[in-house]
Amino acid sequence: MEFFKILDLKTSEEGIQTHLTLENLDTYSSDLFPLQSSESDRVQIGGIWGEFTLLYQTIAGGVRFALKECPNALAWTVTTGLPPEKDKVVIHLTVNRKEREPEFLEEIQDFMEDLSEGLLKTFSKYETTVTS
């Protein structure tokens, strides 16, 4: 399954990679929290689905996050400058299931909303332009 959230937010690939790091995870997500100091590409986190290793990669257009031990292979990207909306920020989340329980889907939607709000708040502090 895949989920998209389009944010009317102007930034660059570099802006995303600079401002969305594991070190400042708590500034753009209230659903995930570090359980220890992060390494450059991973951190142990707690969150709404339990404890996992959160992996981090810079990619074309932004960043990718993945929950390493997650049985749903949950991963998400935050990108700009690419389809489906080149001039906005796109959150794209995937799980390796074709169907899930309504409660899980609601948790995904809540997580996407939390992340969206966190990104808008984070980027409003920097040189980027946020338009509602």
N, C-alpha and C positions, 0 to 999 in steps of 0.2 A: 504494500500500500504506500501511496505517497501523498504528501500534503504540501501545499504551497501557501505562503503568506507574502503579499507584496506590500512593501512599505514605501510611502511617498517620502523618500529620504534620499538626498543627494550626497554622495560621498564617492570615494575612489577605492580601487582594490587596495591601495596602500593605506588608506584611512581605515578600512575594515581590519587589515592585518595589524595595524598599529594599535587600534583601540579595543580589539576583541582578542584578548590573550587569556591564558589560563590564570595568570597572576591577578587579573582583575575580574575574574568570573563573577564575583558577588556584586559587581556594579551593573551588570546587564542580565542577571538571572537571579530571581529570588527562589526558584524551584531547585537549584543545584548549589551545593556548597562544598568547598574543599575540606577534606579531612586531614590534610597534611600539606606541607609546602610542595609546590609543583616543580616538576622537571620541565624542560623546555617543550616537550611534546606530550606530556601525560601528567595526570594527577588523580589521586584517589578522591572520589566525591561521594557524598550522600545526596539523596534527593527523593523525589516522589515515588521512584521505582526501586529504591534500595541503595546499596553501595556498589559502585562500579569503578573501573579505571576509565577515565575520560581521556580519549586520544585527541590530539590536535594537530592539524596540518594546514599550512598555507597552500592554497590552490589558485588556479587561474580565476581571477575575479574576487577572491576573498579567502575564506577559511572553511575547513571541514572539521566537525566534531563527531566522535563515535563512542558509544558505550561498549567497551571491549568484551565484557562478559555477558552482555545482554542477550537473552535467548531470542529476542525479536530483531537482533542486529540493528538496533535503532541508531540512526546517524542523521546529521543535518548539516547543511551548508548555509552560509550567509555570503551572498555574492552581489556584485553590481557589474554593469557593463556587458552583460550577457543576456541572451533570451531567458525567460520570456518577456522581461521588462528591462531593457538596457539602461534606462535612465533612472531606475529606482533600485531599491535593495530587495533582494528576493531571499526568503527563507524557504528552503526545500528540505523536508524531513521524510525519511523512508523507514519502513519496517519490512521484514521479510515474510509477511503474511498477506494472504489475499483477503482475509476477513478477520475481524476481531470483535470482542464483546463491546457493547455500547459504552460500558464504563471506561474501558481502555481508550476508546476513541475520544471520549469526553476528556480524559486526562491528557491526551495528545493535543487536543484543541486548547485546553487550559495552558499547557506548556508553551504552545506556539504564541498564545496571547501574552503570557508572561515575558517571553523572549522578545516579542515585538515591542512591548512597553519598555523593557529594559534597553533595547537598542535605541529607541527614540530618545529616551532620557540620556543615555550615554553620549550619543552623537550631538545632542543639543548643547553639550558642554564644550565641543570642539569646533574646529573651523568648518565643519560641514553645514549644510543647509537642511533644515527639517521643515517640511510643509505638511500641514494636516489636510 
